Amino acid sequence: MKTTFFALCFLCFTGAAFGQASIAATSSIDSQPQVYEFRSHQGRASQQGMGQEQNLLGVAGYSQAHGVIPLWEVITPSRVTPLGDAARLLKKEHATAKKADIVWNN
């Protein structure tokens, strides 16, 4: 039973391999490049009057502000802890942390 199954699989796989090779050899795909020509558009760019004004905000009102505020007046710089300092702090916390009262030895 196993040998019959193996032989059947072997024939199917080899047939598929040779089938792909024969399809590639007799392919109907042409290797010549195809050049596409597009029709020219009749409406070319020309000078004309301005269009009608449109409100992009929809129904909302219009607001405008004047003046410039420097960034240092608005945002305070964030304090970044260096990685080494954070590691030292975690090591100290680990050393002072409460240890287990019972130690199990199995």
N, C-alpha and C positions, 0 to 999 in steps of 0.2 A: 504494500500500500504506500509506504514511504517512497519507494523508488519510483512508483508510477506518478505520485504527486511531484517529486523532484523533476522527473523527465518532462512533465506537463509544464511546470514553471520554467524550466530551462528553454523549452521550445517557444513559449510565449515571450520571454525576455529577448531571446535572440531574434525572433521574428519582429518584435518591436524595434530592435536596434537596426536591423536591416531595412525595415520599413521606413525609418527616419532617414537613413542614408539614401534610399531610392527616391524619397520625396525631395530631398535636398538636391539630388542630381537632376531630377526632371522638373524642377520648380518652374512655374510660369511667371515668376517675378522677374521683371526686366531690370537689368543693372544700369541702364541708361538714365541719366538725370532727367527729371521732368521740370520744365520751365513753365511757371505760371505767369500769365499776363492778366493784369487787372484792368478793368475798364476805368477810364478816367471819369472823374466826377464832374458833372456839368456846373454845379454851383461852386464857383471859385471864390476865394477871399476877395472882397472889395470894400472900399471905404463907404461907410454909410452912417447915418445918424445914431445917436445913443438910444438904447432901449428904454423901456419904462422902468422906473425905480421900483424895487421890490424890497420889503422888509424881511430880512432873514431871521429875525427874532420871533416872528409870528405876531402874537397879540401883546407880548411883553413890551414894556416901555424901554426908553433909551437912557442909558446912564453913561456919564463921562467923568473922569477924575483927572486932576492936574497935579503935577509935582512928583518928586521921586524921593522915596525913603530908602536910605542905605540898608542893606541886608543886616548889618551888625546891630542896628537898632531894633529890628523886628524879631530876629531869631537868635536865641542864645546857643552857643556851640555845645554840642553834647560831649560828655566826658566818656572817653573810651578807655577802659581798663586794659592794660597790656596783658597778653596771654601768659607771660611768666608770672606776673603778680597774681592773676587769677588762679594759676596752678599752685602757687605758694599758699594762698588763702585756703584753697580746698585741702591741701595737705595738712595745714594746721587744724582745720575743722575735723578732719579724719582722725588726727592724733588725739584730740580732746573729746571725741564722741564717746558716748556710753558704750561700754563693751558688754558682751553677753555674760550673764552670771554663770550659766551652766555650759560646760563643754562636753559634748557627747563623743565618746570614742567607741566606735563599733568594731 
